[in-house]
Structure formats: C-alpha cells, structure tokens
Amino acid sequence: MLAALTENDEGLLQKHPNRRWRRPNSAKRGDYFCQVRFLWRLARNCLRRLCLLIFDFRRFFSDPI
C-alpha cells in the first residue's frame, strides 16, 4: 500500500514513533465512527438472524410429527 503512494499522498500519513504509518487525528475520528457504525450494523444483523432462527426452530419443533 505504501509503495503505491505518490508524493502528494505522503502528506496524508504521518510517521509514528513505533515505526508504523498512521493517519492524522481528524481522519482517525472519522474512521472510528465508521467502524462503530459498521459494528452496530453487524451486531443488529446477527441479532436479527438469531431471532429469526429461534422462531423457526420453535415453529419447527412445535409442529406435530
């Protein structure tokens, strides 16, 4: 990824003391919000699917043989 950066893109990244590249704090907050939103959406989707699975099992096992 770093090899594909041009001279103009180098200003977007800062050198961190532990030798990792990182973004400035303003971009970090936006990324954090995006990650939290993604995690909430994922959790909501998983919870919805779990509830539907439970309801399907209840319906399946309540039917007479």
N, C-alpha and C positions, 0 to 999 in steps of 0.2 A: 504494500500500500504506500509506504513512504517513498519507494523508488519512483512511483508514478506522479509525484507531486512536482509542480512547476515552481519557478522562482516566485510567482505571485501567491501561490498557495502556502508557502513556508511561513507567512505572517499569521496564518490561522492557527498554527500549532506552536506550542512553547515547549522548551526543553525542561523537563522536571529533574530535580536533584538526584533522584534514583535512576536516572538514565532512561526514563520512559517518556514518550511523547504524549502530551495531553492538550486538551482544548482550554481556552480561557474560561473563567468562571461563568461568564454570561451564557456561553454555549452549554456549559455543564448543567446549569439550572434547567434549560430547555430540554436537554436530553433526559434529565431526571424526571421531569414532568411527563415526557413521552413514555418513559419506561414504566412509571407508576400507572399511567392510563392503560398501557398495554397489559400490565399485570392484573389490574382490576377487571379489564375486559376478559382476560383469560380465566380468571377465577369465577367470574359470573357465568361464563360459557360452560366451564366444568361443572359448576354447581347446578346449572340448568339441566345439563345432560345427566348428571347423577340423579336428580329428582325424577326426570322422565324415566330413567332406568328402574328406579324403585317403584314407580307407579306401574310400569309394565310388568315387573315381577309380581307385584301384588295382584294385578289383574290375571296374570297367567296362572299363579298358584291358587287363586280363589275359584277358578273355573272347575266344575266337576269333571271327573275323568269319564 
